[in-house]
Amino acid sequence: MPRSLPPLNALRAFEAAGRHQSFSRAADELGVSHSAISRHVRGLEQRLGVQLFREASRGVTLTAEGSHYLDRIGPAFDVIDDATDGLSDTPMGRVTLNSEPTFAINVVAPLLASFERQFPEIELRIIASSAMADLDRYEADLAIRFTRSGVVDVPSDLISNARVYPFAAPGLVPDNVLLPEHLAQFRLYKDRGDDVWRWWCDVAGFDVTLPAQDGWRLRSALAQEAVIYGAGLLMASRDGVLRDVEEGRLVQLSQVGLSHGAFHLLTSGQAGRRKAVRQVRAWLLEQTIALRDH
């Protein structure tokens, strides 16, 4: 007996639009136009005789019938995806990584060329954004996020302990070793808004009165650039200054570090079953071992 199935393209368009609550994002995921998604969804609604979406202030939202239908067909797409992925020994496909901009620029981006040579069948797509992707809605397969508590309540891996250290331009501080008296000689910059200089001095045993300064004068990237050109000292985590240290623009002034939050690699529950996603996760953890060893 033949199955009573709507066209597969229409189901794919609906499933993607339902997950993203957006025709535009569904079109981007499937590599088609916004109008193609809309046409498929409207055709599916006509075939089923129900309204699946309604207009919202930002994009679309599922109706009660649409939400129920998505809940039923979504797992079927997951089963097909798993079965297809299981037929290949080579991880392949697109993997989307959402990352905080500083980590994406300083850690992930310099590694992309080597990744593409090692895994040519995987398209690693990087979204550098301060806005956390909704992994439950498949906005990303993986996400890198900083937490001040160092703890997250979803499945994750520690990717960087984000311990902060003092840095400066080479030669700014004699012998590139920070002493208490230097703190009054230079402006003190930092890569975050907290009182990390005071906390670091407590950990380092520096019994000093820090000079009064007018708050967080520059955002992280600008502060880092100013320090490279000798404007002062920077308290930052290694992941944020990795390239500048490796290329000799900054030097670390002390081996004493302050634990202050951490970066975690979050994995989407369903996406984490795909070979390509598991491969990217394993590769990222391998490439960032040094950020967890100190």
C-alpha positions in Angstrom: 0.0 0.0 0.0 1.5 3.3 -1.0 2.4 5.8 1.8 0.5 9.0 2.0 3.5 11.3 2.3 3.7 15.0 1.4 6.6 16.0 -0.9 9.9 15.6 0.9 11.1 19.1 -0.1 8.0 20.6 1.5 8.6 18.6 4.7 12.3 19.6 4.8 11.3 23.3 4.4 8.7 23.0 7.1 11.0 21.2 9.5 13.8 23.7 9.1 11.5 26.7 9.3 9.8 25.2 12.4 13.1 24.7 14.2 14.4 28.2 13.4 11.0 29.9 13.7 12.2 31.7 10.6 11.9 31.2 6.8 15.1 33.2 6.2 17.2 30.9 8.5 15.6 27.8 7.0 16.5 29.1 3.5 20.1 29.7 4.6 20.3 26.2 6.1 18.9 24.4 3.0 20.6 26.6 0.5 17.4 27.9 -1.2 15.6 31.2 -1.4 13.2 32.6 1.2 10.4 32.4 -1.4 11.1 28.7 -2.0 10.6 28.0 1.7 7.5 30.0 1.8 6.1 28.3 -1.4 6.8 24.8 0.1 5.2 25.6 3.4 2.1 27.1 1.8 1.8 24.1 -0.4 2.1 21.8 2.6 -0.6 23.8 4.5 -2.9 23.4 1.5 -2.3 19.7 1.3 -2.8 19.2 5.1 -5.7 21.6 5.3 -4.2 23.3 8.4 -2.3 26.5 9.1 1.2 25.6 10.3 2.7 29.1 10.9 1.4 32.6 11.8 3.2 35.9 11.3 5.1 37.2 14.3 6.9 40.5 15.1 10.2 38.9 14.1 9.7 36.1 11.6 7.1 33.5 12.1 5.8 31.3 14.9 4.3 27.8 14.8 0.6 27.4 15.4 -0.6 24.7 17.8 -1.1 22.3 14.9 2.3 23.2 13.4 4.1 22.6 16.7 2.4 19.2 17.1 3.3 18.3 13.6 6.9 19.3 14.1 7.2 17.3 17.3 6.0 14.2 15.3 8.1 14.5 12.1 11.3 16.0 13.7 12.4 12.7 15.2 11.9 11.0 11.8 14.3 13.4 10.2 16.8 12.6 13.0 16.5 8.9 12.2 17.1 9.5 8.5 20.1 11.8 9.4 21.6 9.1 11.7 21.1 6.3 9.2 22.7 8.3 6.4 25.6 9.4 8.6 26.2 5.8 9.6 26.7 4.7 6.0 29.9 6.7 5.6 33.2 6.0 7.4 34.4 9.6 6.7 32.9 12.5 8.7 31.3 14.9 6.3 28.8 17.8 6.0 28.5 21.2 7.4 29.2 21.9 11.1 28.2 25.3 12.6 30.2 26.7 15.5 29.0 29.7 17.4 31.7 31.4 19.4 32.4 34.5 21.3 34.2 36.9 19.0 37.5 37.2 20.9 37.9 33.4 21.1 36.9 32.9 17.5 39.4 35.5 16.2 42.4 34.6 18.4 42.0 30.8 18.8 39.7 29.2 16.2 40.4 31.3 13.1 44.2 30.7 12.9 43.5 27.0 13.0 41.0 26.9 10.1 43.5 26.3 7.3 45.0 23.3 9.1 41.5 22.0 9.8 40.5 22.2 6.2 43.6 20.3 5.1 42.9 17.6 7.6 39.2 17.3 7.1 38.3 18.4 3.6 34.9 16.7 3.7 33.7 18.9 6.6 32.6 22.5 6.1 33.3 24.2 9.3 31.1 27.4 9.5 32.1 29.9 12.2 29.6 32.4 13.6 31.4 34.9 15.8 28.8 36.5 18.0 28.3 37.6 21.6 24.7 36.3 21.3 24.4 32.7 22.4 23.0 30.4 19.7 19.9 28.3 20.6 21.3 24.8 20.2 17.9 23.3 20.8 16.6 25.1 17.7 19.7 24.0 15.7 21.0 27.5 15.3 24.5 26.0 15.8 25.9 22.5 16.4 28.6 23.7 18.8 29.0 26.8 20.8 31.9 28.3 22.8 30.9 30.5 25.7 32.5 32.2 28.7 31.0 31.8 32.2 32.2 33.6 35.2 31.1 30.8 37.5 33.1 28.3 35.4 30.0 26.1 35.4 27.3 25.5 32.8 24.1 23.6 33.1 24.1 21.9 29.7 26.4 19.1 28.2 29.8 20.8 27.7 33.6 20.4 27.8 36.1 22.8 29.4 38.0 24.3 26.4 40.0 27.0 28.3 40.3 27.7 32.0 40.6 31.4 31.0 43.0 32.1 33.9 44.2 35.7 33.6 47.8 36.9 33.7 49.5 40.3 33.2 50.9 41.1 29.7 52.8 44.0 28.2 54.7 44.9 25.1 58.2 43.3 25.1 60.7 45.4 27.0 58.2 47.8 28.6 58.8 46.2 32.0 62.5 45.5 32.8 63.4 41.9 32.2 59.7 41.3 31.3 59.0 40.5 35.0 56.2 42.4 36.8 57.1 43.8 40.3 54.7 45.6 42.7 56.4 49.0 42.0 55.5 48.7 38.3 51.8 48.9 39.0 52.0 52.6 39.8 54.1 53.4 36.7 51.7 52.2 34.0 48.1 52.4 33.1 46.3 49.1 33.9 44.1 47.7 31.2 42.0 44.5 31.3 40.0 42.3 29.0 36.8 42.4 31.1 34.9 44.7 33.4 35.6 43.1 36.8 38.2 44.1 39.3 40.7 41.5 38.1 43.8 43.6 38.8 43.0 43.8 42.5 42.1 40.1 42.7 45.3 39.2 40.9 47.4 41.3 43.2 45.9 39.4 46.2 46.7 36.0 44.6 50.3 37.2 43.6 50.9 38.5 47.1 51.4 42.1 45.9 50.6 44.3 48.9 50.1 47.5 46.9 47.5 50.3 46.6 46.5 50.3 43.0 46.3 53.8 41.3 42.9 55.2 40.9 41.8 54.9 37.3 38.6 55.8 35.5 37.0 52.4 35.1 37.1 50.3 32.0 38.3 52.9 29.5 38.5 50.7 26.5 36.8 47.6 25.3 38.8 44.4 25.2 40.1 44.5 21.6 41.0 48.2 21.8 42.7 47.8 25.2 44.8 44.9 23.8 45.8 46.9 20.8 46.8 49.9 23.0 49.0 47.7 25.2 50.8 46.2 22.2 51.9 49.8 21.4 53.2 50.4 24.9 50.2 52.2 26.5 50.3 50.1 29.7 49.8 46.6 31.2 47.0 44.2 30.3 45.3 41.6 32.5 43.9 39.0 30.2 43.4 35.3 29.6 45.9 33.5 27.4 43.2 32.6 24.8 42.5 36.2 24.2 46.2 37.2 23.5 47.4 33.9 22.0 48.3 35.2 18.6 50.0 38.3 19.9 52.2 36.3 22.3 53.1 33.7 19.7 54.1 36.5 17.2 56.1 38.5 19.8 53.8 41.5 20.2 53.0 40.8 23.9 54.9 39.0 26.7 53.6 37.4 29.8 55.0 39.1 32.9 54.2 36.5 35.6 53.5 32.8 36.0 50.9 33.6 38.7 47.4 33.3 37.2 44.0 34.2 38.6 41.2 31.7 38.1 38.2 33.8 36.9 35.6 31.9 34.9 36.2 29.5 32.0 35.3 28.9 28.3 33.2 25.8 27.7 32.4 24.0 24.4 28.7 23.3 24.3 27.3 20.6 22.1 23.7 20.4 20.7 22.2 17.1 21.9 20.9 15.8 18.6 23.7 17.3 16.5 26.3 15.7 18.8 25.4 12.3 17.4 26.7 13.3 13.9 30.2 12.1 13.0 31.2 15.4 11.7 30.2 17.3 14.8 31.9 14.7 17.0 35.1 15.1 14.9 35.0 18.9 15.2 34.5 18.7 18.9 37.5 16.3 19.3 39.7 18.4 17.1 38.9 21.6 19.0 39.6 19.9 22.4 42.9 18.6 21.0 44.0 22.0 19.6 43.3 23.8 22.9 45.0 21.5 25.3 47.5 24.3 26.2 44.7 26.5 27.3 43.7 24.0 30.0 47.1 23.0 31.2 48.0 26.3 32.9 
